[in-house]
Amino acid sequence: MIRSMTGFAEKGFHSPFLRAKWTIKSLNHRFFDWIYKGAAIGGVEHRLRVICQERVRRGRIEVGLDLTSLSKASWEVLINEGLLEKVLASMARITRRTGTGASLSLETLFRIPQLVEVQRKDLTAAETSFLETSFLRTLDLVLKSREREGLATRRQLDIHIRTTERSVRRIERLVRAQPALIQERIKSRVKEFKLESAVSEGKISEEAAYLAQRYDMAEEVLRLKSHSQAIRRALSSKQDDPVGRTLDFLAQELYREANTVNSKSQDIEIIRESLVIKGEIESIRQHVQNIE
């Protein structure tokens, strides 16, 4: 199945103890790349990464999480009692020394560095299950987005492959006619320079055969057809394995064969068709860069 590597989803979820909003963005990348930016969820993040990698083979996955705890039992307030005693003792000494009452408001106490720490307790099994389930539902939306875009990309690739195959068929017909064309050109040159008496028909045929063999492109045409068929098989595959790298390799091979045809040909029509193929392959390679 053809899937794009780009997708996006954002979705909010509620439970009796948590409110979560997931944001997942998928971008192009040669390998699987995980980036998490959000609320601290400890070892749950690693578990989510593993879950994601089981379903996404390639792509940069950027995950964000806004998390709100709805239960007071989820929080823990830690007071540095030793530090608090020192602060209060200092205030008492100041009061005795100055003879004036000195006090600290609760707000001021909370502002003293390292005196009060408010932290969330470790996630419970129920909270962990809620986060995993909500993450998977959001990831499903991203994967569906990747599949929709992949389907659109496949349609574009089909168009480029059809154009490529049309040009390959034309080149194949022109290549078959090339030996006779070469012989006619040699005869024309002989006549142009008035060498009919000096050059025999056998010599002309021999030279024509040599040039036809030298500029023969039958193997290149065969490989062009083979690579095009391989691309079609990859595009129509029903397997779940990624095909992006395979398509990229085949596109490179197509380009190389088209380039060889272009350099070997002595026929302007063949050169024109090879340039059409190279243009289509450039478009194919641009699309393939976004396929998983």
C-alpha positions as CSV (number, residue, x, y, z in Angstrom):
1,M,0.0,0.0,0.0
2,I,1.3,3.4,-0.9
3,R,1.4,5.8,2.0
4,S,2.6,9.4,2.2
5,M,5.0,10.4,5.0
6,T,3.2,13.6,5.8
7,G,0.1,13.8,7.9
8,F,-1.4,15.7,10.8
9,A,-4.0,15.2,13.5
10,E,-5.1,17.0,16.7
11,K,-7.7,15.6,19.1
12,G,-8.8,16.1,22.7
13,F,-9.9,13.4,25.2
14,H,-11.5,13.3,28.6
15,S,-11.5,10.8,31.5
16,P,-12.6,11.1,35.1
17,F,-9.0,11.8,36.1
18,L,-7.3,13.3,33.0
19,R,-7.9,15.7,30.2
20,A,-5.5,15.2,27.2
21,K,-5.0,16.9,23.9
22,W,-2.7,15.1,21.4
23,T,-1.0,16.7,18.4
24,I,0.8,14.5,16.0
25,K,2.6,15.7,12.9
26,S,4.3,13.4,10.4
27,L,7.0,14.7,8.1
28,N,9.5,13.3,5.5
29,H,12.5,11.4,6.9
30,R,14.8,8.7,5.6
31,F,14.2,6.6,8.8
32,F,11.8,6.6,11.7
33,D,12.5,9.7,13.9
34,W,10.5,10.3,17.1
35,I,10.3,13.7,18.8
36,Y,8.1,14.2,21.9
37,K,7.3,17.7,23.3
38,G,4.7,17.8,26.0
39,A,3.8,16.9,29.6
40,A,6.2,14.7,31.5
41,I,4.8,11.2,31.4
42,G,7.9,9.2,32.3
43,G,8.2,5.7,30.9
44,V,4.9,6.0,29.1
45,E,6.6,8.0,26.4
46,H,8.9,5.1,25.5
47,R,5.9,2.8,25.3
48,L,4.2,5.2,22.9
49,R,7.3,5.4,20.8
50,V,7.4,1.6,20.5
51,I,3.7,1.5,19.6
52,C,4.2,4.2,17.0
53,Q,7.2,2.5,15.4
54,E,5.2,-0.7,15.0
55,R,2.8,1.2,12.7
56,V,5.1,3.8,11.1
57,R,8.2,2.5,9.4
58,R,9.6,5.8,8.0
59,G,9.0,9.5,8.8
60,R,9.6,12.1,11.4
61,I,6.9,11.9,14.0
62,E,6.5,15.0,16.2
63,V,4.2,14.4,19.1
64,G,2.8,17.0,21.5
65,L,0.7,16.5,24.6
66,D,-1.3,19.0,26.7
67,L,-2.2,17.1,29.9
68,T,-4.4,18.3,32.8
69,S,-5.0,16.3,36.0
70,L,-8.6,16.5,37.2
71,S,-8.1,14.6,40.5
72,K,-6.5,16.2,43.5
73,A,-5.2,12.8,44.4
74,S,-2.9,13.0,41.4
75,W,-0.8,15.8,43.0
76,E,1.8,15.8,45.7
77,V,3.0,18.9,47.6
78,L,6.5,18.5,49.1
79,I,7.8,21.0,51.6
80,N,11.4,21.3,52.5
81,E,10.9,21.3,56.2
82,G,14.5,21.9,57.1
83,L,14.6,25.0,54.9
84,L,11.3,26.2,56.3
85,E,12.5,25.9,59.9
86,K,15.6,28.0,59.0
87,V,13.4,30.7,57.4
88,L,11.1,30.9,60.4
89,A,14.0,30.9,62.8
90,S,15.6,33.8,60.9
91,M,12.3,35.7,60.9
92,A,12.0,35.2,64.7
93,R,15.6,36.6,65.2
94,I,14.7,39.6,63.1
95,T,11.6,40.2,65.2
96,R,13.5,40.0,68.5
97,R,16.2,42.3,67.2
98,T,14.0,45.0,65.8
99,G,11.1,44.7,68.2
100,T,8.7,44.7,65.3
101,G,6.4,42.0,64.1
102,A,7.7,40.3,60.9
103,S,5.7,37.7,59.0
104,L,5.7,36.0,55.6
105,S,2.6,35.5,53.5
106,L,1.8,32.1,52.0
107,E,2.4,33.5,48.5
108,T,5.9,34.7,49.6
109,L,6.7,31.3,51.1
110,F,5.8,29.6,47.8
111,R,8.2,31.9,46.0
112,I,11.2,30.9,48.0
113,P,13.4,28.7,45.8
114,Q,13.4,25.0,46.7
115,L,11.0,25.5,49.7
116,V,7.9,24.1,48.1
117,E,7.7,21.6,45.2
118,V,4.4,20.7,43.6
119,Q,4.7,17.5,41.5
120,R,2.4,15.1,39.8
121,K,2.4,11.5,41.2
122,D,3.3,8.6,38.9
123,L,0.6,7.7,36.4
124,T,-1.7,4.9,37.6
125,A,-2.4,1.9,35.4
126,A,-5.8,3.4,34.4
127,E,-4.2,6.7,33.5
128,T,-1.5,5.0,31.4
129,S,-4.2,3.0,29.6
130,F,-6.1,6.2,28.9
131,L,-3.0,7.9,27.4
132,E,-2.1,4.9,25.3
133,T,-5.7,4.5,23.9
134,S,-6.1,8.2,23.2
135,F,-2.7,8.4,21.5
136,L,-3.5,5.4,19.3
137,R,-6.8,7.0,18.2
138,T,-5.0,10.2,17.3
139,L,-2.3,8.2,15.5
140,D,-5.0,6.4,13.5
141,L,-6.2,9.8,12.2
142,V,-2.6,10.6,11.1
143,L,-2.2,7.2,9.3
144,K,-5.5,7.7,7.5
145,S,-4.3,11.1,6.4
146,R,-1.1,9.5,5.1
147,E,-3.1,6.9,3.2
148,R,-5.3,9.5,1.5
149,E,-2.3,11.5,0.4
150,G,-0.5,8.3,-0.7
151,L,-3.5,7.5,-2.9
152,A,-3.3,10.9,-4.5
153,T,0.5,10.4,-5.0
154,R,-0.1,7.1,-6.6
155,R,-2.5,8.6,-9.2
156,Q,0.2,11.1,-10.1
157,L,2.8,8.4,-10.4
158,D,0.5,6.4,-12.7
159,I,0.3,9.4,-15.0
160,H,4.1,9.8,-15.2
161,I,4.6,6.0,-15.7
162,R,2.1,5.9,-18.5
163,T,3.9,8.8,-20.3
164,T,7.2,7.1,-19.7
165,E,6.0,3.8,-21.1
166,R,4.6,5.6,-24.2
167,S,8.0,7.1,-24.9
168,V,9.7,3.7,-24.4
169,R,7.4,2.1,-26.9
170,R,8.2,4.9,-29.4
171,I,11.9,4.5,-28.8
172,E,11.6,0.7,-29.3
173,R,10.0,1.2,-32.7
174,L,12.6,3.8,-33.7
175,V,15.5,1.6,-32.6
176,R,14.2,-1.3,-34.8
177,A,14.3,1.1,-37.8
178,Q,17.7,2.5,-36.9
179,P,19.9,0.0,-39.0
180,A,18.1,0.9,-42.2
181,L,18.2,4.6,-41.4
182,I,22.0,4.4,-40.8
183,Q,22.5,2.6,-44.1
184,E,20.5,5.3,-45.9
185,R,22.6,8.0,-44.3
186,I,25.8,6.4,-45.4
187,K,24.6,6.1,-48.9
188,S,23.5,9.7,-48.9
189,R,27.0,10.8,-47.7
190,V,28.7,8.6,-50.4
191,K,26.5,10.2,-53.0
192,E,27.0,13.7,-51.6
193,F,30.8,13.3,-51.9
194,K,30.5,11.5,-55.2
195,L,32.3,8.4,-54.0
196,E,30.0,5.8,-55.6
197,S,32.8,4.4,-57.7
198,A,35.2,4.1,-54.8
199,V,32.9,2.6,-52.2
200,S,31.2,-0.7,-52.9
201,E,27.7,-1.7,-51.7
202,G,29.3,-4.4,-49.5
203,K,31.5,-1.8,-47.8
204,I,28.4,0.4,-47.2
205,S,26.6,-2.5,-45.7
206,E,29.6,-3.4,-43.5
207,E,29.9,0.1,-42.2
208,A,26.2,0.3,-41.6
209,A,26.3,-3.0,-39.6
210,Y,29.2,-1.7,-37.5
211,L,27.4,1.6,-36.6
212,A,24.1,-0.2,-35.9
213,Q,25.9,-2.5,-33.5
214,R,27.8,0.4,-31.9
215,Y,24.6,2.5,-31.3
216,D,22.3,-0.5,-30.6
217,M,20.0,0.3,-27.6
218,A,18.0,-2.9,-27.4
219,E,19.4,-3.7,-23.9
220,E,18.7,-0.2,-22.6
221,V,15.1,-0.4,-24.0
222,L,14.6,-3.8,-22.4
223,R,15.8,-2.4,-19.0
224,L,13.6,0.7,-19.4
225,K,10.6,-1.6,-19.9
226,S,11.7,-3.9,-17.0
227,H,12.1,-1.0,-14.5
228,S,8.8,0.6,-15.5
229,Q,7.0,-2.8,-14.9
230,A,8.8,-3.1,-11.5
231,I,7.5,0.4,-10.5
232,R,4.0,-0.7,-11.5
233,R,4.2,-3.8,-9.4
234,A,5.4,-1.8,-6.4
235,L,2.6,0.7,-6.8
236,S,0.0,-2.0,-7.0
237,S,1.4,-4.1,-4.1
238,K,-1.2,-5.0,-1.5
239,Q,1.5,-5.7,1.1
240,D,2.0,-3.5,4.1
241,D,5.7,-3.1,3.6
242,P,7.1,0.4,2.8
243,V,8.0,0.8,-0.9
244,G,9.4,4.4,-1.0
245,R,13.1,3.3,-1.1
246,T,12.4,0.7,-3.8
247,L,10.6,3.2,-5.9
248,D,13.4,5.7,-5.5
249,F,16.0,3.1,-6.5
250,L,14.0,2.1,-9.6
251,A,13.5,5.7,-10.6
252,Q,17.3,6.2,-10.4
253,E,17.8,3.1,-12.6
254,L,15.2,4.4,-15.1
255,Y,17.0,7.8,-15.3
256,R,20.4,6.1,-15.9
257,E,19.0,4.0,-18.8
258,A,17.3,7.0,-20.3
259,N,20.5,8.9,-20.1
260,T,22.4,6.2,-21.9
261,V,19.8,6.1,-24.7
262,N,20.1,9.9,-25.0
263,S,23.9,9.7,-25.3
264,K,24.0,6.8,-27.7
265,S,21.3,7.8,-30.1
266,Q,21.9,9.3,-33.5
267,D,18.2,9.9,-34.1
268,I,16.7,13.2,-33.0
269,E,13.3,11.5,-32.4
270,I,14.9,9.0,-30.0
271,I,16.7,11.8,-28.2
272,R,13.4,13.8,-27.9
273,E,11.6,10.8,-26.4
274,S,14.5,10.1,-24.0
275,L,14.3,13.7,-22.8
276,V,10.5,13.2,-22.2
277,I,11.4,10.1,-20.1
278,K,14.0,12.0,-18.1
279,G,11.5,14.8,-17.4
280,E,8.9,12.3,-16.2
281,I,11.4,10.5,-14.0
282,E,12.3,13.8,-12.3
283,S,8.6,14.2,-11.4
284,I,8.5,10.6,-10.2
285,R,11.5,11.1,-7.9
286,Q,10.0,14.2,-6.4
287,H,6.8,12.3,-5.5
288,V,8.7,9.2,-4.3
289,Q,10.6,11.3,-1.8
290,N,7.3,11.6,0.2
291,I,6.4,7.9,0.1
292,E,6.9,5.7,3.2
